[in-house]
Amino acid sequence: MESALGLSGYPLLWAALVVFAAAFIRGYSGFGFSAVLMAGLILQMPAVQIVPLSIALEVLASAGQARGIFSSIDWRFLTTLLLTGIIVDLSAESFEHLIAL
């Protein structure tokens, strides 16, 4: 019997331990999940399978943390930052088009 990852037996146990260790490191330091996951699973799975798995697990972990920090966000500053970025990006694109002429 194989799991959804195509692993069974000891390789599946190893993958579970690597995910646990990576999650522990991310919880302790705030980063490093993908690096630990990639380093630990690269001998068991191809990188083409590890990268989407890593992204999906990172999104789930970040979504869980986002609920707790939502009230601490300075929305006025964030809006100013985003609008400034949009204006700078649009002006840079206009400048590139002007140079291309």
C-alpha positions in Angstrom: 0.0 0.0 0.0 1.4 3.4 -1.0 0.5 6.8 0.2 -0.4 9.9 -1.8 3.3 10.7 -2.0 4.2 7.4 -3.6 6.1 6.3 -0.4 5.5 3.4 1.9 7.1 1.9 5.0 10.3 3.5 6.2 10.5 6.2 3.5 7.0 7.4 4.5 8.1 7.4 8.2 11.2 9.4 7.2 9.1 11.9 5.3 6.8 12.4 8.3 9.8 12.9 10.6 11.3 15.4 8.1 8.0 17.4 7.9 7.8 17.4 11.7 11.4 18.6 12.1 10.9 21.3 9.4 7.7 22.5 11.1 9.5 22.6 14.5 12.3 24.6 13.1 9.9 27.0 11.4 7.9 27.4 14.6 11.1 28.1 16.6 12.9 30.4 14.1 10.1 31.6 11.8 11.8 30.4 8.6 13.7 27.4 7.2 10.8 25.0 6.6 11.4 24.7 2.9 15.1 24.3 3.2 14.9 21.6 5.8 12.1 19.8 3.9 14.1 19.9 0.6 17.3 18.7 2.3 15.5 15.9 4.1 13.3 14.6 1.3 15.6 15.0 -1.7 16.9 11.4 -1.4 13.3 9.9 -1.2 11.5 12.0 -3.8 12.2 14.1 -6.9 12.5 17.8 -6.4 9.6 18.3 -8.8 7.3 16.7 -6.1 8.9 18.4 -3.1 8.6 22.0 -4.3 4.7 22.0 -4.6 4.5 20.1 -1.4 6.7 22.7 0.3 4.7 25.6 -1.1 1.3 24.1 0.0 2.6 23.4 3.5 4.1 26.9 3.8 0.8 28.5 2.7 -1.2 26.4 5.3 1.2 27.3 8.1 1.1 31.0 7.1 -2.7 31.0 6.9 -2.8 29.6 10.4 -0.5 32.4 11.7 -2.3 35.1 9.8 -5.4 34.8 11.9 -3.5 35.7 15.0 -1.7 38.8 13.6 -4.5 40.3 11.6 -5.5 42.8 14.3 -1.8 43.9 14.7 -1.5 45.1 11.1 -1.1 48.9 10.5 -3.6 49.1 7.7 -2.9 52.8 6.9 0.8 52.2 6.5 0.2 49.1 4.5 -2.1 50.9 2.1 0.4 53.7 1.7 3.1 51.2 1.0 1.1 49.3 -1.6 -0.1 52.5 -3.4 3.4 53.8 -3.5 4.7 50.6 -5.0 1.9 50.6 -7.6 2.7 54.2 -8.6 6.5 53.5 -8.8 5.9 50.4 -10.9 3.6 52.2 -13.3 6.0 55.0 -13.7 8.9 52.6 -14.3 6.9 50.8 -17.0 6.1 54.2 -18.6 9.8 55.1 -18.5 10.7 51.7 -20.1 8.3 52.3 -22.9 9.7 55.9 -23.4 13.2 54.5 -23.7 12.1 51.8 -26.1 10.9 54.5 -28.6 
